Amino acid sequence: MIGCGAGPVLSDEDFIAEPSETLTLVELYTSQGCSSCPPADAFLRNLSDRTDVLALSFHVDYWNTEEWKDPFSHKSFSLRQQAYREALNTDYVYTPQMVIAGS
């Protein structure tokens, strides 16, 4: 017999926002190779507890080296961040960087 740990039983209602509730998308561009990122990662975790926030974390790949790679990084996340740089007409991207509701 295979068992699994018991946890709280969640219903569909636990995952569905009320129709009158607006979610704010918060995107964090981060990397395990970035020494300034842990506080931003913690802040995003706190935001994710809110029912009016959809918090997403994107690990960029430009911190990766031959010797070390962030296991959560992906080139598409770096390209997504670069697309925001162009759309928002900013001079650079950085980590940590939060984009809130597309701004």
One Martini backbone bead per residue (centre of mass of N, CA, C, O) as a GRO file, in nm:
protein
  103
    1MET     BB    1   0.097   0.036   0.022
    2ILE     BB    2   0.031   0.370  -0.057
    3GLY     BB    3   0.128   0.673   0.092
    4CYS     BB    4   0.019   0.994   0.221
    5GLY     BB    5   0.008   1.293   0.328
    6ALA     BB    6  -0.180   1.479   0.529
    7GLY     BB    7  -0.407   1.736   0.443
    8PRO     BB    8  -0.578   1.971   0.337
    9VAL     BB    9  -0.898   2.002   0.218
   10LEU     BB   10  -0.979   2.111  -0.105
   11SER     BB   11  -1.174   2.312  -0.289
   12ASP     BB   12  -1.270   2.483  -0.559
   13GLU     BB   13  -1.319   2.752  -0.397
   14ASP     BB   14  -1.007   2.789  -0.318
   15PHE     BB   15  -0.937   2.862  -0.651
   16ILE     BB   16  -1.172   3.077  -0.676
   17ALA     BB   17  -1.253   3.374  -0.772
   18GLU     BB   18  -1.438   3.619  -0.742
   19PRO     BB   19  -1.592   3.801  -0.983
   20SER     BB   20  -1.529   4.085  -0.821
   21GLU     BB   21  -1.237   3.992  -0.826
   22THR     BB   22  -0.915   4.124  -0.870
   23LEU     BB   23  -0.622   4.038  -1.024
   24THR     BB   24  -0.276   4.073  -0.957
   25LEU     BB   25   0.003   4.072  -1.148
   26VAL     BB   26   0.313   3.920  -1.026
   27GLU     BB   27   0.647   3.953  -1.145
   28LEU     BB   28   0.948   3.766  -1.090
   29TYR     BB   29   1.287   3.836  -1.150
   30THR     BB   30   1.521   3.570  -1.101
   31SER     BB   31   1.799   3.412  -0.901
   32GLN     BB   32   2.022   3.199  -0.742
   33GLY     BB   33   2.278   3.393  -0.837
   34CYS     BB   34   2.138   3.623  -0.670
   35SER     BB   35   2.208   3.808  -0.382
   36SER     BB   36   1.932   4.005  -0.396
   37CYS     BB   37   1.678   3.794  -0.416
   38PRO     BB   38   1.569   3.669  -0.144
   39PRO     BB   39   1.386   3.908  -0.051
   40ALA     BB   40   1.201   3.899  -0.304
   41ASP     BB   41   1.109   3.608  -0.272
   42ALA     BB   42   0.975   3.656   0.006
   43PHE     BB   43   0.778   3.874  -0.085
   44LEU     BB   44   0.627   3.697  -0.290
   45ARG     BB   45   0.530   3.487  -0.091
   46ASN     BB   46   0.352   3.687   0.063
   47LEU     BB   47   0.175   3.774  -0.178
   48SER     BB   48   0.061   3.478  -0.238
   49ASP     BB   49  -0.149   3.496   0.011
   50ARG     BB   50  -0.317   3.662  -0.159
   51THR     BB   51  -0.633   3.684  -0.327
   52ASP     BB   52  -0.540   3.947  -0.530
   53VAL     BB   53  -0.286   3.759  -0.617
   54LEU     BB   54  -0.063   3.674  -0.890
   55ALA     BB   55   0.226   3.485  -0.834
   56LEU     BB   56   0.537   3.502  -1.024
   57SER     BB   57   0.831   3.307  -1.105
   58PHE     BB   58   1.135   3.402  -1.289
   59HIS     BB   59   1.415   3.228  -1.401
   60VAL     BB   60   1.693   3.341  -1.516
   61ASP     BB   61   1.991   3.272  -1.734
   62TYR     BB   62   2.221   3.512  -1.703
   63TRP     BB   63   2.366   3.373  -1.437
   64ASN     BB   64   2.482   3.156  -1.581
   65THR     BB   65   2.734   2.902  -1.590
   66GLU     BB   66   2.948   2.650  -1.640
   67GLU     BB   67   2.956   2.575  -1.319
   68TRP     BB   68   2.657   2.714  -1.296
   69LYS     BB   69   2.296   2.638  -1.251
   70ASP     BB   70   1.984   2.729  -1.251
   71PRO     BB   71   1.732   2.492  -1.227
   72PHE     BB   72   1.487   2.722  -1.295
   73SER     BB   73   1.592   2.814  -1.550
   74HIS     BB   74   1.506   3.011  -1.856
   75LYS     BB   75   1.519   3.160  -2.157
   76SER     BB   76   1.217   3.254  -2.173
   77PHE     BB   77   1.238   3.441  -1.923
   78SER     BB   78   1.444   3.638  -2.040
   79LEU     BB   79   1.270   3.713  -2.288
   80ARG     BB   80   1.033   3.825  -2.130
   81GLN     BB   81   1.191   4.051  -1.992
   82GLN     BB   82   1.287   4.186  -2.255
   83ALA     BB   83   1.003   4.258  -2.356
   84TYR     BB   84   0.950   4.457  -2.129
   85ARG     BB   85   1.175   4.651  -2.188
   86GLU     BB   86   1.061   4.733  -2.462
   87ALA     BB   87   0.763   4.808  -2.380
   88LEU     BB   88   0.874   5.013  -2.139
   89ASN     BB   89   1.132   5.168  -2.223
   90THR     BB   90   1.401   5.049  -2.111
   91ASP     BB   91   1.754   5.006  -2.062
   92TYR     BB   92   1.704   4.755  -1.857
   93VAL     BB   93   1.779   4.465  -1.675
   94TYR     BB   94   1.703   4.293  -1.360
   95THR     BB   95   1.807   4.164  -1.039
   96PRO     BB   96   1.553   4.212  -0.907
   97GLN     BB   97   1.223   4.202  -1.079
   98MET     BB   98   0.916   4.376  -1.095
   99VAL     BB   99   0.597   4.307  -1.245
  100ILE     BB  100   0.299   4.509  -1.236
  101ALA     BB  101   0.057   4.487  -1.440
  102GLY     BB  102   0.281   4.551  -1.679
  103SER     BB  103   0.489   4.776  -1.498
   0.00000   0.00000   0.00000
